[in-house]
């Protein structure tokens, strides 16, 4: 017995070492891609400037929960999410993990965000398995590391790309599932993937839930049409999987449902005019395929994916033995998702992740599937041809494509914001130390800040900067007022207002409606009784102003109560 166990143990060691050795090339691809993009971010991207855009919203949310949360441990985290649900739990949790491990610097969150790229490489590695030999698999995964959307998984701190990746995996898993023979464990795995894709970005449910649902229905119908055997078992298996998905979704619906529905409502209905992307129907119908969004997200891999999918369909039509029941349901689902996203008047490259990643995975699967078929038909020549195609593909990628990138260009105000932010933070620290924290009228409530422009930085960037110094603040977002009166009401409600000088307002981003009202707001605050105006620096040579809108007097505090 001892000898048998020892022999088994000795055999297991080489097996583990072989598996580890076989995984090293893919780990190396991940490490090289990740390090290259983090370095790029320090030179040209988010880490080269004050945290900005939507990234800083997730950083500030995570840092506030870690720094100012009541208590420590898992119970405190659960309570925090229950009382104040985050907009994107995936990003908030990732940033919290980064800050907890590496400290308060912005790079900490981006380091923790490595798991998104790691998942992408892992999925690519899994897709490559039917290629068999290590060399073509390594070449295949290395080529996919040059797709631009994989780079922004590192250089942009947003949940969209990972959500799109999970959505693509969920569609493929749903279309490949055989509901007649799936055991309970397989159903749980499928449901876990679908739930992950659904909640990775809660506001993305408007695409994720219908998309997964369409894939589910088409797949079940296709299975019923492919074979009439055991249709009752097919229906039972499908309904069981659907029931598990609904039950698993209930806690997330309770926790995140109300804020998510509210956000979707204002984007699609109450503020639809604000979020509508200008462009004719051609612009909208091509944006996610050959237009601006797909070009930035997929580069040359977008047209290549369409060619591979079309070729896959041709082979499907011509060769009966090639026909797998999962192919048509997946492509039908992608077509429906694409049409739905094209009909929407809102277009963003981040939103487009729900099509770019599924399309990319579909094209990758198509290549692998056709390679396997070719190997069956031409066992002598096909392996060499596959290695040659992949070798040429990787060579061209290395020579012609960057291994780094970001969706958003280098921030034009990088130098201005880097100088100005410490001055703003110090002014607010001084205000809190000298007036706010010493006043019985103010010390028990958060100081609120409002800015009149996203440039040189949004209010949430200020909130994150002062939080790193131990000061907790609230932000008032009034970027899209419907009128000047609405803007002035928001300004009056803020404790402090930061604004560029009216002279500089001519350069403001007119999409941010409040920026077009800067001269009127500046005049209103300058003339307002009791408001103090302090210049705390310059913005392109013009003064940058801090208006202290509140003096912590007892009679004034009653207004906020």
C-alpha positions in Angstrom: 0.0 0.0 0.0 2.8 2.4 1.0 4.6 1.6 -2.2 1.5 2.3 -4.3 0.9 5.6 -2.6 4.5 6.6 -3.0 4.5 5.7 -6.7 1.3 7.6 -7.2 2.8 10.6 -5.4 5.9 10.5 -7.5 3.8 10.4 -10.7 1.7 13.3 -9.4 4.7 15.6 -9.0 5.8 15.5 -12.6 2.2 16.0 -13.7 1.9 19.1 -11.5 5.2 20.4 -12.8 4.2 19.8 -16.4 0.9 21.7 -15.9 2.8 24.5 -14.2 5.3 24.6 -17.0 2.6 24.6 -19.7 0.9 27.6 -18.0 4.1 29.7 -17.8 3.9 31.0 -21.4 0.4 32.4 -20.8 1.4 33.9 -17.5 4.3 35.5 -19.3 2.0 37.0 -21.9 -0.2 38.4 -19.1 2.8 39.9 -17.2 4.4 41.5 -20.3 1.0 43.0 -21.4 0.2 44.2 -17.9 3.6 45.8 -17.1 3.7 47.5 -20.5 0.3 49.1 -20.1 0.9 50.2 -16.5 4.1 51.8 -17.7 2.3 53.5 -20.5 -0.3 54.8 -18.1 2.5 56.4 -16.0 3.8 58.1 -19.2 0.7 58.9 -21.1 -2.5 57.8 -19.3 -4.4 58.0 -16.1 -1.5 57.6 -13.8 0.3 60.6 -15.4 -2.2 63.0 -14.0 -4.7 63.7 -11.2 -7.3 60.9 -11.3 -10.0 62.0 -13.7 -13.1 61.1 -15.6 -15.2 58.2 -14.3 -12.1 56.4 -13.0 -11.9 58.7 -10.0 -15.5 58.1 -9.0 -14.7 54.4 -8.3 -11.5 55.3 -6.6 -13.2 57.9 -4.3 -16.1 55.5 -3.5 -13.7 52.7 -2.5 -11.4 54.9 -0.5 -14.2 56.5 1.4 -15.6 53.1 2.4 -12.2 51.9 3.6 -11.2 55.1 5.4 -14.5 56.4 6.8 -16.6 53.3 7.1 -18.0 52.4 10.5 -16.0 49.4 11.8 -13.8 46.9 10.0 -14.2 43.5 8.5 -16.7 41.8 6.3 -19.8 42.9 8.3 -18.8 46.5 7.9 -18.4 46.1 4.1 -21.8 44.4 3.8 -23.4 47.2 5.8 -21.7 49.8 3.7 -23.0 48.2 0.5 -26.4 47.8 2.0 -26.8 51.3 3.1 -25.1 52.9 0.2 -25.0 50.6 -2.9 -22.1 51.4 -5.2 -22.7 52.2 -8.9 -20.3 49.5 -10.0 -19.6 46.9 -7.2 -16.9 45.2 -9.3 -14.8 48.4 -9.6 -15.4 49.5 -6.0 -14.4 46.1 -4.6 -11.3 46.0 -6.9 -10.2 49.5 -5.8 -10.8 48.7 -2.1 -8.6 45.6 -2.5 -5.9 47.6 -4.2 -5.9 50.3 -1.5 -6.0 47.7 1.3 -3.0 45.8 -0.1 -0.9 48.6 -1.7 -1.9 51.8 0.0 -3.8 55.0 -0.9 -2.1 55.9 -4.2 -4.2 55.7 -7.4 -1.8 53.1 -8.9 -2.9 50.7 -6.1 -6.3 50.3 -7.7 -4.9 49.9 -11.2 -2.6 47.1 -9.9 -5.5 45.3 -8.4 -7.4 45.8 -11.7 -4.9 43.3 -13.2 -7.5 40.5 -12.6 -9.5 41.8 -15.6 -6.6 41.3 -18.0 -5.8 38.0 -16.3 -9.3 36.8 -16.9 -9.1 37.9 -20.5 -5.8 35.9 -21.0 -7.4 32.9 -19.2 -10.4 32.9 -21.4 -8.2 33.2 -24.5 -6.1 30.3 -23.3 -9.3 28.2 -22.7 -10.6 29.0 -26.2 -7.3 27.9 -27.6 -7.4 24.4 -26.1 -8.7 22.5 -29.3 -5.6 23.7 -31.1 -3.8 21.0 -29.2 -0.1 21.7 -29.5 1.5 24.3 -27.3 3.1 26.4 -30.0 -0.1 27.3 -31.9 -1.9 27.9 -28.7 0.8 30.3 -27.4 0.9 32.2 -30.7 -2.9 32.4 -30.7 -3.1 33.9 -27.1 -0.2 36.2 -27.8 -1.9 37.7 -30.9 -5.1 38.3 -28.8 -2.9 40.3 -26.3 -2.6 43.0 -29.1 -6.3 43.7 -29.2 -6.8 47.3 -28.0 -9.7 46.5 -25.7 -7.4 44.2 -23.6 -5.0 47.2 -23.0 -7.8 49.4 -21.6 -8.6 46.7 -19.1 -5.4 48.0 -17.4 -5.2 51.7 -18.4 -8.9 52.6 -17.8 -10.4 51.9 -14.3 -13.9 51.0 -15.4 -16.1 47.9 -15.1 -17.3 47.9 -18.7 -14.6 45.9 -20.4 -14.7 43.0 -17.8 -18.5 43.1 -17.9 -18.3 42.8 -21.7 -15.9 39.9 -21.4 -18.1 38.1 -18.9 -21.1 38.8 -21.1 -19.4 37.2 -24.1 -18.4 34.1 -22.0 -22.0 33.9 -20.7 -23.4 33.9 -24.2 -21.0 31.2 -25.4 -21.7 29.1 -22.3 -25.5 29.4 -22.7 -25.4 28.5 -26.4 -23.1 25.6 -25.8 -25.1 24.1 -22.8 -26.9 20.9 -23.4 -29.9 21.2 -21.1 -30.9 17.5 -21.7 -27.8 16.1 -20.0 -26.5 18.9 -17.7 -26.2 17.8 -14.1 -26.9 20.1 -11.2 -23.3 21.1 -10.9 -23.1 22.1 -14.5 -26.2 24.2 -14.1 -24.7 26.0 -11.1 -21.6 26.8 -13.1 -23.7 28.2 -16.0 -25.8 30.2 -13.6 -22.7 31.6 -11.8 -21.2 32.8 -15.2 -24.6 34.4 -16.1 -24.9 36.1 -12.8 -21.3 37.4 -13.0 -22.0 38.9 -16.4 -25.3 40.4 -15.1 -23.9 42.2 -12.0 -20.4 43.1 -13.2 -21.9 46.4 -14.2 -25.5 46.8 -12.8 -26.5 49.5 -15.3 -25.5 47.1 -18.0 -28.4 44.8 -17.2 -30.3 46.6 -20.0 -28.1 44.6 -22.4 -27.0 41.7 -20.2 -30.3 40.3 -19.1 -32.1 40.5 -22.5 -29.0 39.2 -24.2 -28.5 36.2 -22.0 -32.3 35.6 -22.1 -32.3 35.7 -25.9 -29.3 33.3 -26.1 -31.1 31.0 -23.7 -34.4 30.9 -25.6 -32.7 30.5 -29.0 -30.4 27.7 -27.7 -33.3 25.8 -26.1 -35.4 26.1 -29.3 -32.4 25.0 -31.4 -31.8 22.0 -29.3 -35.5 21.0 -29.6 -35.3 21.4 -33.4 -32.0 19.5 -33.7 -33.4 16.5 -32.0 -36.9 15.5 -30.9 -35.6 13.0 -28.3 -36.3 13.8 -24.6 -37.9 17.2 -25.2 -39.6 17.0 -21.8 -36.1 16.5 -20.3 -34.8 19.5 -22.3 -37.6 21.7 -21.0 -37.1 20.5 -17.4 -33.4 21.1 -17.6 -33.9 24.6 -19.2 -36.5 25.7 -16.6 -34.3 24.5 -13.7 -31.4 26.5 -15.0 -33.7 29.6 -15.5 -35.1 29.1 -12.0 -31.6 29.0 -10.5 -30.7 32.2 -12.3 -33.7 34.1 -11.1 -33.2 32.9 -7.5 -29.5 33.9 -7.6 -30.4 37.3 -9.0 -32.8 38.1 -6.2 -30.2 39.3 -3.6 -28.6 41.6 -6.2 -32.0 42.9 -7.3 -32.8 43.8 -3.6 -29.4 45.4 -3.1 -28.8 47.2 -6.4 -32.2 47.3 -8.1 -33.5 50.7 -7.1 -30.4 52.8 -7.8 -29.8 50.8 -11.0 -33.3 51.4 -12.3 -33.1 55.0 -11.4 -29.8 55.5 -13.3 -31.2 53.7 -16.4 -34.4 55.8 -16.3 -32.5 59.1 -16.3 -30.2 58.0 -19.1 -32.9 56.6 -21.4 -35.8 58.9 -20.5 -35.6 61.9 -18.2 -32.1 63.0 -19.4 -32.2 61.3 -22.8 -31.6 64.5 -24.6 -28.4 65.0 -22.6 -27.0 61.6 -23.3 -28.0 61.3 -26.9 -24.9 61.0 -29.1 -25.2 63.2 -32.1 -25.0 61.5 -35.5 -27.1 60.2 -38.4 -28.5 56.7 -38.6 -25.4 55.5 -40.5 -23.2 56.7 -37.7 -25.3 54.8 -35.1 -25.6 51.6 -37.2 -21.9 51.4 -37.9 -20.5 52.7 -34.6 -20.1 49.3 -33.0 -19.0 47.4 -36.2 -16.8 49.6 -38.5 -17.3 53.0 -36.9 -15.4 55.0 -34.3 -16.2 52.7 -31.3 -15.2 49.4 -32.9 -12.1 50.9 -34.5 -10.8 52.1 -31.2 -11.7 49.0 -29.3 -10.8 46.3 -31.7 -8.5 47.9 -34.3 -7.9 45.5 -37.2 -9.2 42.6 -35.2 -12.8 43.9 -35.7 -12.9 43.3 -39.5 -10.9 40.1 -39.0 -13.6 38.8 -36.5 -16.4 39.5 -39.0 -14.4 37.7 -41.7 -13.9 34.7 -39.4 -17.6 34.6 -38.4 -18.7 34.8 -42.0 -16.2 32.0 -43.0 -17.5 29.9 -40.1 -21.0 30.3 -41.4 -19.9 29.3 -44.9 -18.2 26.2 -43.6 -21.3 25.4 -41.5 -23.5 25.6 -44.6 -21.2 23.4 -46.7 -20.1 20.7 -44.3 -22.7 18.7 -42.5 -20.3 17.2 -40.0 -19.1 20.7 -39.0 -22.6 21.8 -37.8 -22.6 22.3 -34.1 -25.9 23.4 -32.6 -24.2 26.2 -30.6 -23.0 28.1 -33.6 -26.3 29.6 -35.0 -27.8 30.5 -31.6 -24.6 32.4 -30.7 -24.5 34.3 -34.0 -28.2 35.0 -33.9 -27.9 36.4 -30.4 -25.0 38.6 -31.4 -27.0 40.0 -34.4 -29.9 40.9 -32.1 -27.7 42.5 -29.5 -25.9 44.5 -32.2 -29.2 45.7 -33.7 -30.5 46.7 -30.2 -27.4 48.6 -29.4 -27.4 50.3 -32.8 -31.0 51.5 -32.3 -30.0 53.2 -29.0 -29.2 56.9 -29.5 -26.5 56.7 -26.8 -23.2 55.6 -28.1 -20.0 55.2 -26.0 -17.0 53.0 -26.5 -17.4 51.7 -23.0 -21.0 50.6 -23.5 -19.8 49.0 -26.7 -17.8 46.4 -24.7 -21.1 44.4 -24.6 -20.6 43.8 -28.3 -16.9 44.1 -28.9 -15.8 41.3 -26.5 -18.5 38.8 -27.6 -17.7 39.4 -31.2 -14.0 39.0 -30.5 -14.6 35.7 -28.7 -16.9 34.5 -31.5 -14.2 35.2 -34.1 -11.5 33.5 -32.0 -13.8 30.5 -31.5 -14.5 30.4 -35.2 -10.8 30.4 -36.0 -10.1 27.5 -33.6 -13.1 25.6 -34.9 -12.0 25.9 -38.6 -8.5 25.0 -37.6 -9.7 21.8 -36.0 -11.7 20.9 -39.1 -8.7 21.6 -41.3 -6.6 19.3 -39.2 -9.2 16.5 -39.6 -9.3 16.9 -43.3 -5.6 17.5 -44.0 -3.7 16.0 -41.1 -0.4 16.2 -42.8 -0.4 19.8 -44.0 -2.9 21.6 -41.8 -0.8 21.8 -38.5 2.0 23.5 -40.3 -0.3 25.8 -42.1 -2.0 26.8 -38.8 1.4 27.5 -37.2 2.4 29.5 -40.2 -0.7 31.6 -40.2 -0.4 32.3 -36.5 3.3 33.0 -36.8 2.7 35.5 -39.5 -0.1 37.0 -37.5 2.0 37.5 -34.4 4.9 38.9 -36.4 2.6 41.5 -38.1 1.1 42.3 -34.7 4.5 42.9 -33.1 5.7 45.0 -36.1 2.5 47.0 -36.8 0.4 47.1 -33.6 1.1 48.6 -30.2 1.0 46.5 -27.1 -0.3 49.4 -25.1 -3.1 52.0 -25.3 -6.1 53.8 -23.8 -9.4 55.0 -25.1 -9.0 58.5 -23.8 -6.1 60.7 -25.0 -3.6 62.2 -22.6 -5.4 64.8 -20.5 -4.8 68.2 -21.8 -4.9 69.8 -18.3 -2.4 67.3 -16.9 0.2 69.9 -15.9 -2.3 72.5 -14.7 -4.2 70.0 -12.5 -1.0 68.5 -11.0 0.0 72.0 -9.7 -3.5 73.2 -8.8 -4.9 70.1 -6.9 -2.5 70.3 -3.9 -3.4 74.0 -3.5 -7.1 73.2 -3.6 -6.6 70.4 -1.1 -4.6 72.6 1.3 -7.1 75.3 1.1 -9.9 72.9 2.1 -7.8 71.4 4.9 -7.2 74.8 6.3 -10.9 75.7 6.1 -11.8 72.5 7.9 -9.1 73.0 10.5 -9.7 76.7 11.2 -13.5 76.9 10.9 -15.4 73.7 10.1 -14.2 71.3 12.7 -14.2 73.9 15.5 -17.8 75.0 14.9 -20.6 73.2 16.7 -22.9 74.2 13.8 -20.7 72.5 11.1 -18.6 69.8 12.7 -21.3 67.1 12.6 -22.0 67.3 8.9 -20.0 66.9 5.8 -18.6 69.9 3.9 -20.0 69.8 0.3 -18.1 70.9 -2.8 -19.4 71.8 -6.2 -17.3 72.7 -9.3 -18.6 74.5 -12.4 -16.5 72.5 -14.9 -14.9 69.1 -15.3 -11.7 71.0 -16.1 -9.2 71.0 -14.5 -10.8 68.3 -12.4 -14.3 67.1 -11.3 -15.5 67.5 -7.7 -15.1 63.8 -7.0 -11.3 64.2 -7.7 -11.2 66.8 -5.0 -13.1 64.5 -2.7 -10.6 61.7 -3.3 -7.6 64.1 -2.8 -8.8 65.4 0.6 -9.9 61.9 1.7 -6.3 60.8 1.4 -5.5 63.5 3.9 -8.2 62.3 6.3 -11.0 64.9 5.4 -14.3 63.4 4.3 -16.3 65.6 2.0 -19.5 65.4 0.0 -19.9 66.3 -3.7 -22.8 68.0 -5.3 -23.0 67.1 -9.0 -25.0 69.7 -11.0 -23.3 69.3 -14.4 -26.6 69.3 -16.4 -28.9 72.0 -15.0 -32.0 72.7 -17.2 -31.8 76.4 -16.5 -29.7 79.1 -14.8 -32.0 79.2 -11.9 -31.5 75.5 -11.3 -27.8 75.9 -11.5 -27.8 78.8 -9.0 -29.9 76.8 -6.6 -27.3 74.0 -6.7 -24.5 76.6 -6.2 -26.2 78.1 -3.2 -26.7 74.6 -1.6 -22.9 73.9 -1.8 -20.7 74.9 1.1 -17.7 75.6 -1.2 -17.7 76.2 -4.9 -14.6 76.0 -7.2 -14.6 77.7 -10.6 -12.4 78.8 -13.3 -12.4 82.5 -14.0 -15.0 83.7 -16.5 -12.2 84.6 -18.9 -11.2 81.0 -19.1 -14.8 79.8 -19.4 -14.7 80.3 -23.1 -12.6 77.1 -23.3 -15.1 75.1 -21.2 -16.6 71.8 -22.4 -20.0 72.9 -23.6 -21.4 69.3 -23.2 -21.2 70.1 -19.4 -24.1 72.6 -19.4 -23.1 74.3 -16.1 -19.9 75.3 -17.8 -21.7 77.5 -20.2 -23.2 79.4 -17.2 -19.8 80.2 -15.5 -20.0 84.0 -16.0 -23.5 84.2 -14.5 -22.5 81.9 -11.6 -19.3 83.9 -10.9 -21.3 87.1 -10.9 -23.9 85.6 -8.6 -21.3 84.4 -6.0 -19.3 87.6 -6.2 -22.3 89.7 -5.4 -23.8 87.3 -2.8 -23.8 88.7 0.8 -21.5 86.7 3.2 -19.7 84.6 0.5 -15.9 84.8 0.5 -13.9 84.6 -2.6 -10.3 83.3 -2.5 -7.9 82.9 -5.4 -6.0 79.6 -4.8 -4.0 79.3 -7.9 -4.1 79.9 -11.7 -5.6 77.9 -14.6 -3.8 78.7 -17.8 -2.7 82.0 -16.3 -6.2 83.0 -15.2 -7.3 82.9 -11.5 -8.9 79.7 -10.1 -11.4 80.7 -7.5 -12.6 79.1 -4.3 -16.0 80.6 -3.0 -16.6 79.8 0.6 -20.4 79.8 0.6 -20.9 79.0 4.2 -19.5 80.5 7.4 -20.6 77.9 10.0 -22.6 80.5 11.9 -25.3 78.9 14.1 -28.0 80.8 12.4 -26.7 79.7 9.0 -26.4 76.1 10.0 -30.2 75.9 10.5 -30.6 76.4 6.7 -28.9 73.1 6.0 -30.9 71.3 8.7 
